C-alpha cells in the first residue's frame, strides 16, 4: 500500500511539473514573432539595419527578444550600434507584460496586447508626467513585419509620434 501511495504522489508531481512548463495561453497570440528577423528602417536617429531574434525561453514561459541596429556614419556623425533585450511574459494574474533594457541604459516596462492576429502592441507604464512609449508590430499577408516605436510627450500621454519605423523579413524560424 505504501508503495502505491509513493507512485501516485510521484505521478501527480510529474503531472504538475508538466502543467507548469506549458506555454501560458496569454503568450500564444505573440507566437508569430518567434524567429530571426532582418530589418531596415529609418527615423530620427537615421537609416539603420539590424536583426531581432525572438526566442522562447524558460521552458516556453517567456519570449526573449535580442536585437541590434547599426547606424552608418553620416557627415559629422560617426556610425553607431544599439543593442537591446526584452523579456515578454504572462503575469500570474492575467495579462502580458514586457521588460526592456538597452545599451544606452534605458529600462522600459510595457503592458502588452494583441488587438488582432499578427499584431502586438507594447505601451509603457510611465508613471506621472513622464513620456510614454509605444512599440508596435504588425505582420502582413506577405510575411513582412512592420514595426514602429513612438513617443508621447509628458504633457500629452496619448499623443504618440513615430520616432522609428522599420520593416523586417523572417530569415529563419526558431525552434519551439
N, C-alpha and C positions, 0 to 999 in steps of 0.2 A: 504494500500500500504506500509506504514511504517513497519508494522509487517512482511510483505512478505520480505522486504529488510533485516530485522534483521534475519529472518530464513535463508535466502540464505547466508548471511555473516557468521552466526554460522556454517552452514553446510560446507562451504568452509574452515573455520578454523579447524574444526574437521578432514576434509579430509587431510588438510596439516599436521596436527599433526600425523595422521596415517602414512602418507608417510615418515615423518621424523623418525618414530620409526621402520621402516622396516630395516632388516639386510642389510648392504651395500653389493652389489654384489661382491665387491673385497674381502670380507671375506669368501664367500661361499667355495672356494677351501680348506679352513682350518677347515671346519666343522668336518672332520674325527678325529681331535684331541680332540673334546669335550667329556669329560668324566673323570673318575678317572683311572689312570694308575699306577700299581705297577711295580717297576723297580729293576733290579740288574745290576751292571756294574763294570767296572774296569778302571784304568788309573793311571796317575801319583800320585794322592792322595792315591790310593789303591782301594781295593774292597769296594763296598758300596751297600746299598739297600735303597730304599725310595719310595716316592709316588709323582706323579704330578697330579694335578686336573686342567683341562681346563674347564672353565665355561663361558657361555655367560653372559654379563653384560650390564648395561645401555640400557636396552630395546633392546638387540641384536646388539648394536652399537660397542661393543668391545668383545674380548675374553680375559679372565683373567686367567693366569696360576699361581697357587701357588704350590710350590714344596719344597721338602726337601730330603736330602740324609744323611744317617747315616753311619759313618766310624767306624768300630770296633777298639778297641785298638790293637796295634801290639807291638812287643818287642821294648821298648824305646820310644813309642809314645802313648799318651792317645787317647781314642776314641773321635770323634767329630761329630758335626752336622752342616750341611749347609742348610740354608733356603733362598728361593728367590721368587720374584714376578715379573711377566712380563705382560704387557698390550699390546695386539695386536690390532691395529686399522687401519681403512681405512682413508687415507688422503682425504681431501675435493677435492683436485686437481687430485686425482687418485693415485693408488699405495697403498701399505700396509707397515706399519712401526710397530716397537715394541720398548718399553722401558723396560729395565731390571734393577732390583735392588736386591742386596743380603745382607745377614747378615755379610759379610766381608767388606761392604762399597763400593762395585763396582757398577757402573752405566754403562750400555752399551746401545747405540742407534743402532737399527738394521733397515735395509731395508729388507723386507720380500717378497719372491717369492714362487710360487708353479710351479716348472718346469714340473710336471706331476701329475695326480690324485694320492692322497695319499702321496704326498711329500711336505715338507715345508723346505725352506732354509732361514736362518736369517744370514745376513752378516753385521758386524759392519761398522759404518761410521767413523772410527778413522781418524781424520784429520792429515795431515802432515806425519811425520815419526814415528807414534805410531804403536804399534802392532795392528793387526786386529783379529777379532774373527768370527768364523762361527759355527752356531748351525744348525744341520740338523736332520730332522725326515723323516723316510720312513716306510709306512705301507705295510706289506707283505700280501700275499693272505690268510694266516692262521690267520691273526689278530695280529701278532707280530709287535710291533712298535719298530724299531731300531733307536737309537739316537747317535749322535756324536757331541762333542764340540771340535773344532780345533782352533789352534792359528797360525797366520802368524807373524813372527818377523818384527820389524820396517823396516829393510833393504830389506825385501822380502815380500811385502804386499800381494802377492797372493800365497805364498808357505806355504799353511796350513798343519800343522802336528797335528794328533789326540792327544788330551790331555785326554779326557774321552770318553768312549763308553758304551752303555747300551742297554738293551732290556726291553721292557715293555709289559705287558698284561693288557687289559682293565678289571677292576673289576666291574665297573658299568657305565652306561651311565648317563650323566647329562640331566636334563630336558631342553628343548629348551628355 
